[in-house]
Amino acid sequence: TNGLWGGTFHHIANRILRQYGQRLDIAPDFTILDREDAKDLVASCIQDAGVDIRKRRFPQKSVLASISSFVQNTLEPLETVLAKRYPMFVQEARQIEQVLILYNSKKMARQLLDFDDLLSAWLRLLTDHEDVRQLLAEQFLHILVDEYQDTNAIQGAIVDYLASRHRNVAVVGDDSQAIYSFRGASFRNIISFQERYPDSRVYRLETNYRSTPEILTLAN
């Protein structure tokens, strides 16, 4: 059991970045920002950018943190995220980008990573450093991902990189139960799984132990 790793994507990203993060100029003793600390840092960046939120319609710190999260987790440009999810702030795109650039530079200068940075840095490590990618792909003989329908684009890419050597990947999920699209999750990961792994097999778990037949009939 010493060889088994288990945890959330963020937990495993934390372990890997402590070991290999210096490749990305991330010190092994970096600090992880919680949600509230991240929002406070964003607020300071709004102030530093000279934005007076009392005189213009500009997103609050919590909304800006969410925008930053969407940009990272969906791998989509800021303009696309604003157009799709925050159309009321499209006209502020240039100033929003300026605040987010400030936010990222402050984090880098202070060796801070927020939760989204953990995943984007992990993906960057796999993308930009082939030796690390091959090492990790060799290390993980088998990969199991639960609630796969609620993974986002960045998590889906990480799993594919880690499974690139042995291709022993099992995902568990139900596209009908995808509930985290508001956080950037995409059911397309599970829908397209068999296209990316054409030799995979599907095992249907059709016995429901949680609900009575009457409730299931109504839900279906």
Residue pairs with C-beta under 8 A, 6 or more apart in sequence:
5 12
5 15
5 140
7 15
9 118
9 119
9 151
9 155
9 158
10 115
10 118
10 119
13 118
13 119
13 121
13 122
14 32
14 118
16 122
16 125
16 136
17 24
17 26
17 30
17 113
17 118
17 121
17 122
17 125
18 28
18 30
19 28
20 125
20 129
20 132
21 27
21 28
21 30
21 121
21 125
22 28
23 125
23 128
23 129
23 132
24 121
24 124
24 125
24 128
25 108
26 111
26 113
26 121
27 111
29 111
30 111
30 112
30 113
31 110
31 111
31 112
31 113
32 112
32 113
32 114
32 115
32 118
33 41
33 107
33 112
33 113
33 114
33 115
35 65
35 115
38 65
38 114
38 115
39 61
39 62
39 65
40 61
41 103
41 106
41 107
41 112
42 61
42 64
42 65
42 68
42 99
42 103
43 61
44 106
45 99
45 100
45 102
45 103
45 106
46 53
46 58
46 61
46 64
46 99
48 102
49 95
49 98
49 99
49 102
51 58
51 95
51 99
53 60
56 92
57 88
57 89
57 92
58 89
58 92
58 95
58 96
59 67
59 86
59 89
59 92
59 96
63 86
63 89
64 96
64 99
64 100
64 103
67 78
67 81
67 82
67 85
67 86
67 89
67 96
67 100
68 100
68 103
68 116
69 116
69 183
69 184
70 76
70 81
70 85
70 184
71 77
71 78
71 81
71 100
72 116
72 117
72 119
72 120
72 154
73 116
73 119
73 152
73 153
73 154
73 155
73 183
73 184
73 185
74 81
74 152
74 153
74 154
74 184
74 186
75 153
75 154
75 157
76 84
78 93
78 96
78 97
78 100
79 90
79 93
82 89
82 90
82 93
82 96
83 90
89 96
106 112
107 113
107 114
107 117
113 121
119 154
119 155
119 158
120 154
122 158
123 154
123 157
123 158
123 161
125 132
125 133
126 132
126 133
126 136
126 157
126 158
126 161
126 162
127 133
127 161
133 161
133 164
134 165
136 161
136 162
137 161
137 162
137 163
137 164
137 165
137 166
138 165
138 166
140 162
140 163
140 166
141 166
141 168
142 166
142 168
142 169
142 170
143 159
143 162
143 163
143 168
143 169
143 170
144 169
144 170
144 171
144 172
145 151
145 159
145 169
145 170
145 171
145 172
145 173
146 172
146 173
147 172
147 173
148 171
148 172
148 173
148 189
148 190
148 193
149 173
149 174
149 175
149 177
149 178
149 185
149 187
149 189
149 190
150 173
150 178
150 179
150 180
150 185
151 159
151 185
151 186
151 189
151 190
152 183
152 184
152 185
152 186
152 189
153 184
153 186
153 189
155 189
156 186
156 189
159 169
159 171
160 196
162 169
163 169
167 197
167 199
169 197
171 190
171 193
173 190
175 187
175 190
175 191
178 185
178 187
178 190
179 185
181 187
193 200
194 200
194 202
208 216
211 219
